[in-house]
């Protein structure tokens, strides 16, 4: 895990209790905690994924879903290149709020940010109150990727993060991002010979990472 | 006053009061339609805003904010407004130089205006934040200044306002990359203030890449050798990480830790400024440590230590990361930098200690570090041949060696404390290191060698020589002796082997006809001399506490101690004396006497507890003893050491030298033994052993270092939950974590069955039963193994909708497996029956030696062999089914590969995943093959054994009909059992020992079986 080709910054947003922190924990630690504390403000997690044989480091900021933290979490939109917008398939209100979340995200984030719509808790089929089709429809209407996941059983969790990374990677290949920009949420890894977004990292290049 | 005339003239009236002028100008700024007029009015207000701050603010603040919102395009106007607002909100700094530099007075006026601005209904703060992005230098500069002024007056409110703006913090962080140093530096100051306590802002600042910016600036400005800007950047970095776990994780994940070692480099040619050829401001005095340099370095060291605070969740991974990126060598270099300030050297040593503390890998790496260094003593500049030495020796030399002549003993104290902390971190939980150090304890060649160069002594002999030559060593620096004693305590502490090792050391050259004298008694003798000659009381205390640490839990040491009669008489003298005796020494002596009495349980003790008892009870008196110790406990000197040890010993720089008498090793010991001490001294010589606190003495005295490692005692094979290939060890059984298909009900400890006259018969039974057990176990294990194989197939299926076919196959395979399980269950039942039969017969046999019974037993035996053979057949059958299953699985694999290749060309990742899973599966199947081969071998073996039994042929004939007979057999068995019960009852009546249940019989056999295998 020493070097990586790219570094992407993600944020996870959505109503409180939809399982944002659990998704992150499942993705980074392969763990599931049935009772997770409310996230205060924002928490950080990271993991490496592989897309097109390139190591990509994902830095993920898991935001608090509660309304009172909304203004703080907005500060993270601008710097993120991927946003996971999560709702709970067993709670229709969390689906109904998606429009607000999306408007917020569109308003504050970079135009090129890839947004992945996630219907979480798909293991609770019996309690489902938002159909898969509805989720798909919302996503296609708004030009989002869509996937149903379960942070509990780990179903599609990996896919949700990796698919987002793939889309961002393709955008990079198409030259959508200005990699020299500092706040875009995309950075070249320190291992890239010649180019470096971190001009003063030259000394650190020789060291192997943790 | 020129001013008023001028503006007064505009109105054409008489000279006005300032208030009137301000009012007029405010009106004009508010209502003028011409930009020039507005500008002129605002400039006028600006001119008055310093001198008439209160008036301008009260009258014109609202107007100024209104104009700002309306006409923010005009840069000149904007600048004037910002400057005016700055004047209104800035707290007055005391003008005269006599007051503290940089301090600002509380300023209610400025605070009031700041509040007014912050609570502006139109959120003017967001306008300011927007202005931070303005291209104009002054607009940006004044805006930063204004925000700083607002933060000074109402920090928390400003932070809340900034957080509300989605881009607010981002704009502040953008200041860090401003090319204009003045703005950048103002930005750093503002961020330092805003991140001091607000975790939300800390996180967003970090999110906005502040780590990169800051480390970049530090490098640009010449690294730690740079100016105050470097210190500010480091301070900001410190703020971002302090108490913020999320940011610490982020720092590690962004390779921040990897960049720390370069911050420790003091050679200017290795920093960016040095590389680009900029002459350093202090180029002439290259290696001089300026105070700025030291301040910068201290912040870096503080950051390092903050990331590896003991007990934190991330400490272990951060320690690993730090070690891997090579942080120890530059830290050691700093620690050994003769010219560096003691504070820096001390913190560097603490940092090394923190990097290796409770981290086995780092500890053992540290053990291997060798250093070549010049002699530190500056009187010894002559070129010496430098020989590499272990780092630990050099660190110990820092702790007990001479202090540099340029630094006073008390200033150098913190280096000794830090070096000792490092040694303690090195041996803590590291019994091997402790023992390795103890092994270097050798008597110094000649007492008095301390005056010789300290170079190239072993760690242990260095400590011993300083300790024994305390007169010389403590002449100018008593801390050398004090820390030598503490280091020896650290080496001996709770480690009986080390204590033993040290006990073997004797002084005196036998070849010169000198009587060898144990080191422990030599130290006591030195303590006596130090006390009698009125040396610094710390010398006596250090030596006596060291001996206490040595003797506790160490009866053999107590024996040697008691062998020298002067020791006890010295201690008693100290306790009973009333004048001219230091109360602290007295207390330690009393505590020691208690320890000696407690642990005087060595059979070869020259002075038994019986002979010690009268000394305690009569000569000294138990009450007296307790009072002396209580007085020690309550002394402020002792309490200070307790507090120091309880708090973060390290961050306190080892405490204030004037206050330090006792060390943490002794206070820990005292706390642990105080209660038992109190109880012990009141007990008679033969009572003590009843005290439960001595139980551990009999259980072994490995000490804390040993017990810490007991979780992973080397050589103890561990049955991991995933160990599959343990079919050969029946004791593992179904209790393993694989699949608990049929947990066997066993009692762990069975009563021993008295061997009686039935030994021969019994042995036979045992043999057969063990065979059955083996067979049964084999079946169980195999059944358990069948499960994971199938489970493995599951993930392959899960993620692919295309693999329906494969799924069906799996269902089929599962069904087959179920069938097999049924078969196995059936076999098991049969075996169980056979076992019951056996036991029943055994009991029969034991109860009576009737010949008819023997015959019946023989018959039973035959039936049993038949059953066993049948078992082998089933086994073989089952095996072939397994083979088939494997083939099917292999087929399924192929199909998976095909399906994956066809359907998922684009999804390479998944394919890879599946491929790896398939590889695992294949490996698994291979493993299964091996296991099956093993099983076959076992089955063959079994059948061999069966053949050896008598009447095998006959049994084979009966084999076909056996299954039908099974039911009859059960009825018959019930009979037998009843009979057996009767017999048992009868036998019990005769007082024979009879195993009470079937299960126990089985257990017994398992046990035997295991023995056989071993």
Boltz contact constraints between the chains, C-beta under 6 A:
constraints:
  - contact:
      token1: [A, 41]
      token2: [B, 200]
      max_distance: 6.0
  - contact:
      token1: [A, 42]
      token2: [B, 203]
      max_distance: 6.0
  - contact:
      token1: [A, 43]
      token2: [B, 246]
      max_distance: 6.0
  - contact:
      token1: [A, 44]
      token2: [B, 246]
      max_distance: 6.0
  - contact:
      token1: [A, 44]
      token2: [B, 249]
      max_distance: 6.0
  - contact:
      token1: [A, 44]
      token2: [B, 250]
      max_distance: 6.0
  - contact:
      token1: [A, 46]
      token2: [B, 253]
      max_distance: 6.0
  - contact:
      token1: [A, 71]
      token2: [B, 164]
      max_distance: 6.0
  - contact:
      token1: [A, 72]
      token2: [B, 163]
      max_distance: 6.0
  - contact:
      token1: [A, 72]
      token2: [B, 200]
      max_distance: 6.0
  - contact:
      token1: [A, 74]
      token2: [B, 166]
      max_distance: 6.0
  - contact:
      token1: [A, 75]
      token2: [B, 166]
      max_distance: 6.0
  - contact:
      token1: [A, 75]
      token2: [B, 169]
      max_distance: 6.0
  - contact:
      token1: [A, 75]
      token2: [B, 204]
      max_distance: 6.0
  - contact:
      token1: [A, 76]
      token2: [B, 207]
      max_distance: 6.0
  - contact:
      token1: [A, 78]
      token2: [B, 170]
      max_distance: 6.0
  - contact:
      token1: [A, 79]
      token2: [B, 207]
      max_distance: 6.0
  - contact:
      token1: [A, 108]
      token2: [B, 166]
      max_distance: 6.0
  - contact:
      token1: [A, 182]
      token2: [B, 209]
      max_distance: 6.0
  - contact:
      token1: [A, 198]
      token2: [B, 212]
      max_distance: 6.0
  - contact:
      token1: [A, 200]
      token2: [B, 216]
      max_distance: 6.0
  - contact:
      token1: [A, 200]
      token2: [B, 219]
      max_distance: 6.0
  - contact:
      token1: [A, 203]
      token2: [B, 262]
      max_distance: 6.0
  - contact:
      token1: [A, 204]
      token2: [B, 255]
      max_distance: 6.0
  - contact:
      token1: [A, 204]
      token2: [B, 258]
      max_distance: 6.0
  - contact:
      token1: [A, 204]
      token2: [B, 259]
      max_distance: 6.0
  - contact:
      token1: [A, 207]
      token2: [B, 258]
      max_distance: 6.0
  - contact:
      token1: [A, 207]
      token2: [B, 325]
      max_distance: 6.0
  - contact:
      token1: [A, 209]
      token2: [B, 255]
      max_distance: 6.0
  - contact:
      token1: [A, 210]
      token2: [B, 321]
      max_distance: 6.0
